[in-house]
Amino acid sequence: MSMGAIYKKGYPYEEIGIADYRLSTNVSEMAVLEGLFATFSTIALLHLKILK
């Protein structure tokens, strides 16, 4: 959840709190990293199958 998403939902930044904002950004970053990892591992598996 980015700053833009928070403002679009109509929540003032102060009400959410800095800790919650940091937590939400950490969660979204983890989701992005997991997505990248899944993509790269899939590509790696496909390359291994092609090489065999």
Stockholm file with secondary structure:
# STOCKHOLM 1.0

chainA/1-52         MSMGAIYKKGYPYEEIGIADYRLSTNVSEMAVLEGLFATFSTIALLHLKILK
#=GR chainA/1-52 SS CCHHHHHHTTCCHHHHCHHHHHHHHHHHHHHHHHHHHHHHHHHHHHHHHHHC
#=GC SS_cons        CCHHHHHHTTCCHHHHCHHHHHHHHHHHHHHHHHHHHHHHHHHHHHHHHHHC
//
